Amino acid sequence: MSDAIDRVKSSLSQTDKIQILQELQTEIYSSTRLQLLRSLINGNIPKSVLQKLEEQGSFQPTSNALF
């Protein structure tokens, strides 16, 4: 992963690279938790509500990272 960051932004400091990797890991963790939440509520709420939440991107993590 660090190699990919180097290819895109070779001028990043080591601190910047660590921050980016931490943000990516947070996004992966958030995605896992959101999918768990989706699976827990699936079948417990009307399908139309679940569909609306999916359409709004409610089960997709947002990223604050700017590349």
CHARMM-style PDB file with segment names, atoms N, HN, CA, C and O in Angstrom:
ATOM      1  N   MET     1       0.832  -1.188   0.000  1.00  0.00      PROA
ATOM      2  CA  MET     1       0.000   0.000   0.000  1.00  0.00      PROA
ATOM      3  C   MET     1       0.875   1.249   0.000  1.00  0.00      PROA
ATOM      4  O   MET     1       0.593   2.204  -0.723  1.00  0.00      PROA
ATOM      5  N   SER     2       1.914   1.247   0.791  1.00  0.00      PROA
ATOM      6  HN  SER     2       2.143   0.470   1.379  1.00  0.00      PROA
ATOM      7  CA  SER     2       2.797   2.399   0.862  1.00  0.00      PROA
ATOM      8  C   SER     2       3.428   2.692  -0.496  1.00  0.00      PROA
ATOM      9  O   SER     2       3.622   3.856  -0.848  1.00  0.00      PROA
ATOM     10  N   ASP     3       3.752   1.647  -1.266  1.00  0.00      PROA
ATOM     11  HN  ASP     3       3.595   0.702  -0.980  1.00  0.00      PROA
ATOM     12  CA  ASP     3       4.319   1.841  -2.598  1.00  0.00      PROA
ATOM     13  C   ASP     3       3.345   2.582  -3.507  1.00  0.00      PROA
ATOM     14  O   ASP     3       3.745   3.449  -4.283  1.00  0.00      PROA
ATOM     15  N   ALA     4       2.069   2.236  -3.405  1.00  0.00      PROA
ATOM     16  HN  ALA     4       1.743   1.532  -2.774  1.00  0.00      PROA
ATOM     17  CA  ALA     4       1.054   2.913  -4.214  1.00  0.00      PROA
ATOM     18  C   ALA     4       0.971   4.380  -3.844  1.00  0.00      PROA
ATOM     19  O   ALA     4       0.834   5.237  -4.717  1.00  0.00      PROA
ATOM     20  N   ILE     5       1.053   4.674  -2.561  1.00  0.00      PROA
ATOM     21  HN  ILE     5       1.164   3.977  -1.852  1.00  0.00      PROA
ATOM     22  CA  ILE     5       1.034   6.066  -2.112  1.00  0.00      PROA
ATOM     23  C   ILE     5       2.252   6.791  -2.655  1.00  0.00      PROA
ATOM     24  O   ILE     5       2.142   7.933  -3.099  1.00  0.00      PROA
ATOM     25  N   ASP     6       3.415   6.145  -2.627  1.00  0.00      PROA
ATOM     26  HN  ASP     6       3.505   5.217  -2.266  1.00  0.00      PROA
ATOM     27  CA  ASP     6       4.636   6.755  -3.160  1.00  0.00      PROA
ATOM     28  C   ASP     6       4.494   7.098  -4.634  1.00  0.00      PROA
ATOM     29  O   ASP     6       4.946   8.158  -5.065  1.00  0.00      PROA
ATOM     30  N   ARG     7       3.877   6.224  -5.409  1.00  0.00      PROA
ATOM     31  HN  ARG     7       3.509   5.362  -5.059  1.00  0.00      PROA
ATOM     32  CA  ARG     7       3.721   6.473  -6.845  1.00  0.00      PROA
ATOM     33  C   ARG     7       2.828   7.671  -7.099  1.00  0.00      PROA
ATOM     34  O   ARG     7       3.054   8.424  -8.046  1.00  0.00      PROA
ATOM     35  N   VAL     8       1.815   7.856  -6.263  1.00  0.00      PROA
ATOM     36  HN  VAL     8       1.631   7.244  -5.494  1.00  0.00      PROA
ATOM     37  CA  VAL     8       0.872   8.956  -6.479  1.00  0.00      PROA
ATOM     38  C   VAL     8       1.404  10.260  -5.901  1.00  0.00      PROA
ATOM     39  O   VAL     8       1.346  11.309  -6.544  1.00  0.00      PROA
ATOM     40  N   LYS     9       1.911  10.184  -4.710  1.00  0.00      PROA
ATOM     41  HN  LYS     9       1.958   9.332  -4.187  1.00  0.00      PROA
ATOM     42  CA  LYS     9       2.371  11.393  -4.017  1.00  0.00      PROA
ATOM     43  C   LYS     9       3.757  11.156  -3.427  1.00  0.00      PROA
ATOM     44  O   LYS     9       3.896  10.944  -2.222  1.00  0.00      PROA
ATOM     45  N   SER    10       4.772  11.191  -4.267  1.00  0.00      PROA
ATOM     46  HN  SER    10       4.660  11.363  -5.246  1.00  0.00      PROA
ATOM     47  CA  SER    10       6.120  10.874  -3.799  1.00  0.00      PROA
ATOM     48  C   SER    10       6.654  11.912  -2.819  1.00  0.00      PROA
ATOM     49  O   SER    10       7.622  11.643  -2.109  1.00  0.00      PROA
ATOM     50  N   SER    11       6.051  13.074  -2.767  1.00  0.00      PROA
ATOM     51  HN  SER    11       5.264  13.293  -3.344  1.00  0.00      PROA
ATOM     52  CA  SER    11       6.558  14.131  -1.888  1.00  0.00      PROA
ATOM     53  C   SER    11       5.974  14.055  -0.475  1.00  0.00      PROA
ATOM     54  O   SER    11       6.252  14.930   0.345  1.00  0.00      PROA
ATOM     55  N   LEU    12       5.178  13.039  -0.176  1.00  0.00      PROA
ATOM     56  HN  LEU    12       4.952  12.328  -0.842  1.00  0.00      PROA
ATOM     57  CA  LEU    12       4.595  12.922   1.156  1.00  0.00      PROA
ATOM     58  C   LEU    12       5.661  12.559   2.182  1.00  0.00      PROA
ATOM     59  O   LEU    12       6.569  11.770   1.921  1.00  0.00      PROA
ATOM     60  N   SER    13       5.520  13.153   3.338  1.00  0.00      PROA
ATOM     61  HN  SER    13       4.783  13.795   3.550  1.00  0.00      PROA
ATOM     62  CA  SER    13       6.429  12.809   4.428  1.00  0.00      PROA
ATOM     63  C   SER    13       6.000  11.469   5.024  1.00  0.00      PROA
ATOM     64  O   SER    13       4.906  10.974   4.753  1.00  0.00      PROA
ATOM     65  N   GLN    14       6.868  10.902   5.825  1.00  0.00      PROA
ATOM     66  HN  GLN    14       7.757  11.304   6.045  1.00  0.00      PROA
ATOM     67  CA  GLN    14       6.550   9.640   6.491  1.00  0.00      PROA
ATOM     68  C   GLN    14       5.302   9.808   7.360  1.00  0.00      PROA
ATOM     69  O   GLN    14       4.461   8.911   7.417  1.00  0.00      PROA
ATOM     70  N   THR    15       5.179  10.943   8.031  1.00  0.00      PROA
ATOM     71  HN  THR    15       5.862  11.672   7.985  1.00  0.00      PROA
ATOM     72  CA  THR    15       4.013  11.227   8.875  1.00  0.00      PROA
ATOM     73  C   THR    15       2.739  11.265   8.045  1.00  0.00      PROA
ATOM     74  O   THR    15       1.712  10.723   8.454  1.00  0.00      PROA
ATOM     75  N   ASP    16       2.802  11.905   6.877  1.00  0.00      PROA
ATOM     76  HN  ASP    16       3.637  12.344   6.545  1.00  0.00      PROA
ATOM     77  CA  ASP    16       1.635  11.960   5.986  1.00  0.00      PROA
ATOM     78  C   ASP    16       1.233  10.565   5.533  1.00  0.00      PROA
ATOM     79  O   ASP    16       0.047  10.239   5.491  1.00  0.00      PROA
ATOM     80  N   LYS    17       2.224   9.739   5.191  1.00  0.00      PROA
ATOM     81  HN  LYS    17       3.188  10.004   5.225  1.00  0.00      PROA
ATOM     82  CA  LYS    17       1.942   8.374   4.747  1.00  0.00      PROA
ATOM     83  C   LYS    17       1.272   7.572   5.849  1.00  0.00      PROA
ATOM     84  O   LYS    17       0.322   6.830   5.597  1.00  0.00      PROA
ATOM     85  N   ILE    18       1.766   7.720   7.068  1.00  0.00      PROA
ATOM     86  HN  ILE    18       2.537   8.323   7.273  1.00  0.00      PROA
ATOM     87  CA  ILE    18       1.168   7.007   8.202  1.00  0.00      PROA
ATOM     88  C   ILE    18      -0.269   7.459   8.398  1.00  0.00      PROA
ATOM     89  O   ILE    18      -1.153   6.635   8.636  1.00  0.00      PROA
ATOM     90  N   GLN    19      -0.510   8.756   8.301  1.00  0.00      PROA
ATOM     91  HN  GLN    19       0.208   9.425   8.108  1.00  0.00      PROA
ATOM     92  CA  GLN    19      -1.865   9.276   8.473  1.00  0.00      PROA
ATOM     93  C   GLN    19      -2.796   8.722   7.397  1.00  0.00      PROA
ATOM     94  O   GLN    19      -3.927   8.340   7.698  1.00  0.00      PROA
ATOM     95  N   ILE    20      -2.346   8.676   6.178  1.00  0.00      PROA
ATOM     96  HN  ILE    20      -1.428   8.986   5.933  1.00  0.00      PROA
ATOM     97  CA  ILE    20      -3.166   8.145   5.080  1.00  0.00      PROA
ATOM     98  C   ILE    20      -3.496   6.675   5.330  1.00  0.00      PROA
ATOM     99  O   ILE    20      -4.642   6.253   5.175  1.00  0.00      PROA
ATOM    100  N   LEU    21      -2.487   5.903   5.717  1.00  0.00      PROA
ATOM    101  HN  LEU    21      -1.556   6.246   5.844  1.00  0.00      PROA
ATOM    102  CA  LEU    21      -2.721   4.485   5.990  1.00  0.00      PROA
ATOM    103  C   LEU    21      -3.690   4.300   7.156  1.00  0.00      PROA
ATOM    104  O   LEU    21      -4.525   3.396   7.126  1.00  0.00      PROA
ATOM    105  N   GLN    22      -3.592   5.137   8.171  1.00  0.00      PROA
ATOM    106  HN  GLN    22      -2.914   5.872   8.196  1.00  0.00      PROA
ATOM    107  CA  GLN    22      -4.518   5.059   9.299  1.00  0.00      PROA
ATOM    108  C   GLN    22      -5.939   5.390   8.855  1.00  0.00      PROA
ATOM    109  O   GLN    22      -6.893   4.741   9.285  1.00  0.00      PROA
ATOM    110  N   GLU    23      -6.081   6.391   8.002  1.00  0.00      PROA
ATOM    111  HN  GLU    23      -5.306   6.918   7.653  1.00  0.00      PROA
ATOM    112  CA  GLU    23      -7.402   6.761   7.499  1.00  0.00      PROA
ATOM    113  C   GLU    23      -8.000   5.645   6.641  1.00  0.00      PROA
ATOM    114  O   GLU    23      -9.197   5.367   6.719  1.00  0.00      PROA
ATOM    115  N   LEU    24      -7.161   5.012   5.828  1.00  0.00      PROA
ATOM    116  HN  LEU    24      -6.189   5.237   5.765  1.00  0.00      PROA
ATOM    117  CA  LEU    24      -7.642   3.890   5.018  1.00  0.00      PROA
ATOM    118  C   LEU    24      -8.093   2.734   5.903  1.00  0.00      PROA
ATOM    119  O   LEU    24      -9.127   2.119   5.638  1.00  0.00      PROA
ATOM    120  N   GLN    25      -7.337   2.437   6.939  1.00  0.00      PROA
ATOM    121  HN  GLN    25      -6.498   2.936   7.153  1.00  0.00      PROA
ATOM    122  CA  GLN    25      -7.698   1.367   7.860  1.00  0.00      PROA
ATOM    123  C   GLN    25      -9.001   1.705   8.576  1.00  0.00      PROA
ATOM    124  O   GLN    25      -9.836   0.825   8.784  1.00  0.00      PROA
ATOM    125  N   THR    26      -9.184   2.963   8.952  1.00  0.00      PROA
ATOM    126  HN  THR    26      -8.506   3.678   8.782  1.00  0.00      PROA
ATOM    127  CA  THR    26     -10.424   3.396   9.598  1.00  0.00      PROA
ATOM    128  C   THR    26     -11.597   3.212   8.655  1.00  0.00      PROA
ATOM    129  O   THR    26     -12.675   2.798   9.081  1.00  0.00      PROA
ATOM    130  N   GLU    27     -11.402   3.514   7.383  1.00  0.00      PROA
ATOM    131  HN  GLU    27     -10.527   3.850   7.037  1.00  0.00      PROA
ATOM    132  CA  GLU    27     -12.476   3.347   6.408  1.00  0.00      PROA
ATOM    133  C   GLU    27     -12.846   1.873   6.245  1.00  0.00      PROA
ATOM    134  O   GLU    27     -14.026   1.541   6.134  1.00  0.00      PROA
ATOM    135  N   ILE    28     -11.857   0.997   6.231  1.00  0.00      PROA
ATOM    136  HN  ILE    28     -10.898   1.267   6.322  1.00  0.00      PROA
ATOM    137  CA  ILE    28     -12.121  -0.444   6.136  1.00  0.00      PROA
ATOM    138  C   ILE    28     -12.905  -0.912   7.357  1.00  0.00      PROA
ATOM    139  O   ILE    28     -13.878  -1.655   7.228  1.00  0.00      PROA
ATOM    140  N   TYR    29     -12.482  -0.478   8.538  1.00  0.00      PROA
ATOM    141  HN  TYR    29     -11.692   0.126   8.643  1.00  0.00      PROA
ATOM    142  CA  TYR    29     -13.164  -0.845   9.774  1.00  0.00      PROA
ATOM    143  C   TYR    29     -14.611  -0.335   9.755  1.00  0.00      PROA
ATOM    144  O   TYR    29     -15.537  -1.060  10.121  1.00  0.00      PROA
ATOM    145  N   SER    30     -14.793   0.915   9.327  1.00  0.00      PROA
ATOM    146  HN  SER    30     -14.041   1.503   9.030  1.00  0.00      PROA
ATOM    147  CA  SER    30     -16.131   1.498   9.256  1.00  0.00      PROA
ATOM    148  C   SER    30     -17.017   0.724   8.289  1.00  0.00      PROA
ATOM    149  O   SER    30     -18.191   0.487   8.572  1.00  0.00      PROA
ATOM    150  N   SER    31     -16.463   0.333   7.162  1.00  0.00      PROA
ATOM    151  HN  SER    31     -15.509   0.525   6.932  1.00  0.00      PROA
ATOM    152  CA  SER    31     -17.215  -0.432   6.176  1.00  0.00      PROA
ATOM    153  C   SER    31     -17.679  -1.761   6.758  1.00  0.00      PROA
ATOM    154  O   SER    31     -18.822  -2.168   6.552  1.00  0.00      PROA
ATOM    155  N   THR    32     -16.799  -2.430   7.477  1.00  0.00      PROA
ATOM    156  HN  THR    32     -15.870  -2.100   7.644  1.00  0.00      PROA
ATOM    157  CA  THR    32     -17.150  -3.703   8.108  1.00  0.00      PROA
ATOM    158  C   THR    32     -18.269  -3.514   9.112  1.00  0.00      PROA
ATOM    159  O   THR    32     -19.216  -4.300   9.147  1.00  0.00      PROA
ATOM    160  N   ARG    33     -18.167  -2.482   9.923  1.00  0.00      PROA
ATOM    161  HN  ARG    33     -17.398  -1.843   9.895  1.00  0.00      PROA
ATOM    162  CA  ARG    33     -19.193  -2.218  10.943  1.00  0.00      PROA
ATOM    163  C   ARG    33     -20.535  -1.847  10.302  1.00  0.00      PROA
ATOM    164  O   ARG    33     -21.588  -2.259  10.788  1.00  0.00      PROA
ATOM    165  N   LEU    34     -20.499  -1.079   9.225  1.00  0.00      PROA
ATOM    166  HN  LEU    34     -19.643  -0.745   8.831  1.00  0.00      PROA
ATOM    167  CA  LEU    34     -21.740  -0.707   8.543  1.00  0.00      PROA
ATOM    168  C   LEU    34     -22.412  -1.919   7.913  1.00  0.00      PROA
ATOM    169  O   LEU    34     -23.638  -2.030   7.939  1.00  0.00      PROA
ATOM    170  N   GLN    35     -21.627  -2.826   7.350  1.00  0.00      PROA
ATOM    171  HN  GLN    35     -20.631  -2.736   7.329  1.00  0.00      PROA
ATOM    172  CA  GLN    35     -22.208  -4.043   6.773  1.00  0.00      PROA
ATOM    173  C   GLN    35     -22.811  -4.928   7.865  1.00  0.00      PROA
ATOM    174  O   GLN    35     -23.835  -5.577   7.648  1.00  0.00      PROA
ATOM    175  N   LEU    36     -22.180  -4.953   9.029  1.00  0.00      PROA
ATOM    176  HN  LEU    36     -21.348  -4.426   9.206  1.00  0.00      PROA
ATOM    177  CA  LEU    36     -22.740  -5.688  10.163  1.00  0.00      PROA
ATOM    178  C   LEU    36     -24.063  -5.068  10.583  1.00  0.00      PROA
ATOM    179  O   LEU    36     -25.039  -5.779  10.819  1.00  0.00      PROA
ATOM    180  N   LEU    37     -24.097  -3.761  10.674  1.00  0.00      PROA
ATOM    181  HN  LEU    37     -23.304  -3.183  10.481  1.00  0.00      PROA
ATOM    182  CA  LEU    37     -25.334  -3.061  11.020  1.00  0.00      PROA
ATOM    183  C   LEU    37     -26.429  -3.379  10.011  1.00  0.00      PROA
ATOM    184  O   LEU    37     -27.567  -3.656  10.389  1.00  0.00      PROA
ATOM    185  N   ARG    38     -26.085  -3.340   8.729  1.00  0.00      PROA
ATOM    186  HN  ARG    38     -25.160  -3.115   8.422  1.00  0.00      PROA
ATOM    187  CA  ARG    38     -27.062  -3.652   7.685  1.00  0.00      PROA
ATOM    188  C   ARG    38     -27.613  -5.062   7.858  1.00  0.00      PROA
ATOM    189  O   ARG    38     -28.818  -5.283   7.740  1.00  0.00      PROA
ATOM    190  N   SER    39     -26.735  -6.006   8.136  1.00  0.00      PROA
ATOM    191  HN  SER    39     -25.756  -5.827   8.232  1.00  0.00      PROA
ATOM    192  CA  SER    39     -27.194  -7.393   8.290  1.00  0.00      PROA
ATOM    193  C   SER    39     -28.080  -7.551   9.531  1.00  0.00      PROA
ATOM    194  O   SER    39     -29.000  -8.369   9.534  1.00  0.00      PROA
ATOM    195  N   LEU    40     -27.807  -6.776  10.578  1.00  0.00      PROA
ATOM    196  HN  LEU    40     -27.060  -6.112  10.576  1.00  0.00      PROA
ATOM    197  CA  LEU    40     -28.609  -6.864  11.793  1.00  0.00      PROA
ATOM    198  C   LEU    40     -30.021  -6.288  11.605  1.00  0.00      PROA
ATOM    199  O   LEU    40     -30.987  -6.802  12.169  1.00  0.00      PROA
ATOM    200  N   ILE    41     -30.126  -5.226  10.814  1.00  0.00      PROA
ATOM    201  HN  ILE    41     -29.341  -4.808  10.356  1.00  0.00      PROA
ATOM    202  CA  ILE    41     -31.453  -4.622  10.651  1.00  0.00      PROA
ATOM    203  C   ILE    41     -32.229  -5.237   9.489  1.00  0.00      PROA
ATOM    204  O   ILE    41     -33.445  -5.069   9.398  1.00  0.00      PROA
ATOM    205  N   ASN    42     -31.536  -5.943   8.605  1.00  0.00      PROA
ATOM    206  HN  ASN    42     -30.548  -6.079   8.679  1.00  0.00      PROA
ATOM    207  CA  ASN    42     -32.205  -6.587   7.482  1.00  0.00      PROA
ATOM    208  C   ASN    42     -33.224  -7.600   8.021  1.00  0.00      PROA
ATOM    209  O   ASN    42     -32.874  -8.486   8.801  1.00  0.00      PROA
ATOM    210  N   GLY    43     -34.451  -7.465   7.609  1.00  0.00      PROA
ATOM    211  HN  GLY    43     -34.735  -6.746   6.976  1.00  0.00      PROA
ATOM    212  CA  GLY    43     -35.507  -8.355   8.080  1.00  0.00      PROA
ATOM    213  C   GLY    43     -36.234  -7.816   9.296  1.00  0.00      PROA
ATOM    214  O   GLY    43     -37.298  -8.316   9.659  1.00  0.00      PROA
ATOM    215  N   ASN    44     -35.661  -6.791   9.933  1.00  0.00      PROA
ATOM    216  HN  ASN    44     -34.796  -6.385   9.638  1.00  0.00      PROA
ATOM    217  CA  ASN    44     -36.287  -6.193  11.109  1.00  0.00      PROA
ATOM    218  C   ASN    44     -36.929  -4.847  10.820  1.00  0.00      PROA
ATOM    219  O   ASN    44     -37.617  -4.285  11.672  1.00  0.00      PROA
ATOM    220  N   ILE    45     -36.705  -4.337   9.630  1.00  0.00      PROA
ATOM    221  HN  ILE    45     -36.146  -4.794   8.938  1.00  0.00      PROA
ATOM    222  CA  ILE    45     -37.361  -3.097   9.201  1.00  0.00      PROA
ATOM    223  C   ILE    45     -37.965  -3.357   7.827  1.00  0.00      PROA
ATOM    224  O   ILE    45     -37.545  -4.278   7.126  1.00  0.00      PROA
ATOM    225  N   PRO    46     -38.942  -2.555   7.443  1.00  0.00      PROA
ATOM    226  CA  PRO    46     -39.525  -2.749   6.109  1.00  0.00      PROA
ATOM    227  C   PRO    46     -38.462  -2.642   5.008  1.00  0.00      PROA
ATOM    228  O   PRO    46     -37.541  -1.829   5.091  1.00  0.00      PROA
ATOM    229  N   LYS    47     -38.611  -3.471   3.988  1.00  0.00      PROA
ATOM    230  HN  LYS    47     -39.359  -4.130   3.920  1.00  0.00      PROA
ATOM    231  CA  LYS    47     -37.639  -3.475   2.881  1.00  0.00      PROA
ATOM    232  C   LYS    47     -37.528  -2.104   2.227  1.00  0.00      PROA
ATOM    233  O   LYS    47     -36.456  -1.715   1.765  1.00  0.00      PROA
ATOM    234  N   SER    48     -38.641  -1.371   2.188  1.00  0.00      PROA
ATOM    235  HN  SER    48     -39.512  -1.687   2.563  1.00  0.00      PROA
ATOM    236  CA  SER    48     -38.603  -0.042   1.567  1.00  0.00      PROA
ATOM    237  C   SER    48     -37.682   0.901   2.347  1.00  0.00      PROA
ATOM    238  O   SER    48     -37.014   1.742   1.747  1.00  0.00      PROA
ATOM    239  N   VAL    49     -37.640   0.771   3.663  1.00  0.00      PROA
ATOM    240  HN  VAL    49     -38.183   0.088   4.151  1.00  0.00      PROA
ATOM    241  CA  VAL    49     -36.759   1.600   4.484  1.00  0.00      PROA
ATOM    242  C   VAL    49     -35.307   1.198   4.245  1.00  0.00      PROA
ATOM    243  O   VAL    49     -34.441   2.057   4.081  1.00  0.00      PROA
ATOM    244  N   LEU    50     -35.043  -0.101   4.226  1.00  0.00      PROA
ATOM    245  HN  LEU    50     -35.747  -0.799   4.359  1.00  0.00      PROA
ATOM    246  CA  LEU    50     -33.690  -0.590   3.962  1.00  0.00      PROA
ATOM    247  C   LEU    50     -33.217  -0.139   2.580  1.00  0.00      PROA
ATOM    248  O   LEU    50     -32.071   0.278   2.414  1.00  0.00      PROA
ATOM    249  N   GLN    51     -34.101  -0.226   1.600  1.00  0.00      PROA
ATOM    250  HN  GLN    51     -35.032  -0.565   1.735  1.00  0.00      PROA
ATOM    251  CA  GLN    51     -33.750   0.200   0.248  1.00  0.00      PROA
ATOM    252  C   GLN    51     -33.424   1.691   0.216  1.00  0.00      PROA
ATOM    253  O   GLN    51     -32.469   2.104  -0.442  1.00  0.00      PROA
ATOM    254  N   LYS    52     -34.208   2.492   0.920  1.00  0.00      PROA
ATOM    255  HN  LYS    52     -34.984   2.156   1.454  1.00  0.00      PROA
ATOM    256  CA  LYS    52     -33.962   3.934   0.956  1.00  0.00      PROA
ATOM    257  C   LYS    52     -32.609   4.232   1.613  1.00  0.00      PROA
ATOM    258  O   LYS    52     -31.862   5.091   1.144  1.00  0.00      PROA
ATOM    259  N   LEU    53     -32.304   3.523   2.688  1.00  0.00      PROA
ATOM    260  HN  LEU    53     -32.910   2.825   3.068  1.00  0.00      PROA
ATOM    261  CA  LEU    53     -31.009   3.698   3.345  1.00  0.00      PROA
ATOM    262  C   LEU    53     -29.868   3.334   2.407  1.00  0.00      PROA
ATOM    263  O   LEU    53     -28.849   4.024   2.372  1.00  0.00      PROA
ATOM    264  N   GLU    54     -30.030   2.255   1.648  1.00  0.00      PROA
ATOM    265  HN  GLU    54     -30.857   1.694   1.676  1.00  0.00      PROA
ATOM    266  CA  GLU    54     -28.999   1.850   0.686  1.00  0.00      PROA
ATOM    267  C   GLU    54     -28.841   2.883  -0.419  1.00  0.00      PROA
ATOM    268  O   GLU    54     -27.723   3.213  -0.815  1.00  0.00      PROA
ATOM    269  N   GLU    55     -29.966   3.393  -0.917  1.00  0.00      PROA
ATOM    270  HN  GLU    55     -30.874   3.125  -0.596  1.00  0.00      PROA
ATOM    271  CA  GLU    55     -29.910   4.408  -1.977  1.00  0.00      PROA
ATOM    272  C   GLU    55     -29.199   5.675  -1.510  1.00  0.00      PROA
ATOM    273  O   GLU    55     -28.529   6.342  -2.299  1.00  0.00      PROA
ATOM    274  N   GLN    56     -29.346   6.003  -0.236  1.00  0.00      PROA
ATOM    275  HN  GLN    56     -29.890   5.461   0.404  1.00  0.00      PROA
ATOM    276  CA  GLN    56     -28.701   7.191   0.328  1.00  0.00      PROA
ATOM    277  C   GLN    56     -27.232   6.956   0.660  1.00  0.00      PROA
ATOM    278  O   GLN    56     -26.524   7.880   1.062  1.00  0.00      PROA
ATOM    279  N   GLY    57     -26.780   5.727   0.491  1.00  0.00      PROA
ATOM    280  HN  GLY    57     -27.354   4.977   0.165  1.00  0.00      PROA
ATOM    281  CA  GLY    57     -25.383   5.415   0.796  1.00  0.00      PROA
ATOM    282  C   GLY    57     -25.118   5.283   2.288  1.00  0.00      PROA
ATOM    283  O   GLY    57     -23.989   5.455   2.747  1.00  0.00      PROA
ATOM    284  N   SER    58     -26.160   4.977   3.034  1.00  0.00      PROA
ATOM    285  HN  SER    58     -27.078   4.836   2.661  1.00  0.00      PROA
ATOM    286  CA  SER    58     -26.027   4.908   4.489  1.00  0.00      PROA
ATOM    287  C   SER    58     -25.108   3.795   4.972  1.00  0.00      PROA
ATOM    288  O   SER    58     -24.633   3.838   6.107  1.00  0.00      PROA
ATOM    289  N   PHE    59     -24.854   2.815   4.142  1.00  0.00      PROA
ATOM    290  HN  PHE    59     -25.240   2.780   3.220  1.00  0.00      PROA
ATOM    291  CA  PHE    59     -24.009   1.694   4.543  1.00  0.00      PROA
ATOM    292  C   PHE    59     -22.624   1.764   3.901  1.00  0.00      PROA
ATOM    293  O   PHE    59     -21.890   0.776   3.878  1.00  0.00      PROA
ATOM    294  N   GLN    60     -22.277   2.938   3.384  1.00  0.00      PROA
ATOM    295  HN  GLN    60     -22.874   3.740   3.403  1.00  0.00      PROA
ATOM    296  CA  GLN    60     -20.968   3.160   2.789  1.00  0.00      PROA
ATOM    297  C   GLN    60     -20.207   4.140   3.668  1.00  0.00      PROA
ATOM    298  O   GLN    60     -20.746   5.184   4.034  1.00  0.00      PROA
ATOM    299  N   PRO    61     -18.974   3.825   4.010  1.00  0.00      PROA
ATOM    300  CA  PRO    61     -18.199   4.762   4.829  1.00  0.00      PROA
ATOM    301  C   PRO    61     -17.864   6.015   4.034  1.00  0.00      PROA
ATOM    302  O   PRO    61     -17.708   5.972   2.813  1.00  0.00      PROA
ATOM    303  N   THR    62     -17.760   7.099   4.725  1.00  0.00      PROA
ATOM    304  HN  THR    62     -17.887   7.134   5.717  1.00  0.00      PROA
ATOM    305  CA  THR    62     -17.325   8.338   4.073  1.00  0.00      PROA
ATOM    306  C   THR    62     -15.866   8.538   4.410  1.00  0.00      PROA
ATOM    307  O   THR    62     -15.386   8.078   5.446  1.00  0.00      PROA
ATOM    308  N   SER    63     -15.181   9.211   3.550  1.00  0.00      PROA
ATOM    309  HN  SER    63     -15.571   9.584   2.708  1.00  0.00      PROA
ATOM    310  CA  SER    63     -13.759   9.436   3.764  1.00  0.00      PROA
ATOM    311  C   SER    63     -13.516  10.925   3.856  1.00  0.00      PROA
ATOM    312  O   SER    63     -13.993  11.706   3.034  1.00  0.00      PROA
ATOM    313  N   ASN    64     -12.771  11.297   4.866  1.00  0.00      PROA
ATOM    314  HN  ASN    64     -12.384  10.662   5.534  1.00  0.00      PROA
ATOM    315  CA  ASN    64     -12.371  12.700   5.028  1.00  0.00      PROA
ATOM    316  C   ASN    64     -10.989  12.951   4.447  1.00  0.00      PROA
ATOM    317  O   ASN    64     -10.494  14.078   4.453  1.00  0.00      PROA
ATOM    318  N   ALA    65     -10.373  11.886   3.945  1.00  0.00      PROA
ATOM    319  HN  ALA    65     -10.775  10.971   3.940  1.00  0.00      PROA
ATOM    320  CA  ALA    65      -9.016  12.018   3.402  1.00  0.00      PROA
ATOM    321  C   ALA    65      -9.047  12.758   2.068  1.00  0.00      PROA
ATOM    322  O   ALA    65      -9.887  12.491   1.209  1.00  0.00      PROA
ATOM    323  N   LEU    66      -8.138  13.666   1.920  1.00  0.00      PROA
ATOM    324  HN  LEU    66      -7.455  13.883   2.618  1.00  0.00      PROA
ATOM    325  CA  LEU    66      -7.998  14.388   0.654  1.00  0.00      PROA
ATOM    326  C   LEU    66      -6.677  13.981   0.034  1.00  0.00      PROA
ATOM    327  O   LEU    66      -5.618  14.125   0.644  1.00  0.00      PROA
ATOM    328  N   PHE    67      -6.750  13.476  -1.174  1.00  0.00      PROA
ATOM    329  HN  PHE    67      -7.610  13.359  -1.670  1.00  0.00      PROA
ATOM    330  CA  PHE    67      -5.530  13.025  -1.850  1.00  0.00      PROA
ATOM    331  C   PHE    67      -5.190  13.981  -2.944  1.00  0.00      PROA
ATOM    332  OT1 PHE    67      -4.195  13.792  -3.643  1.00  0.00      PROA
TER     333      PHE     67
END
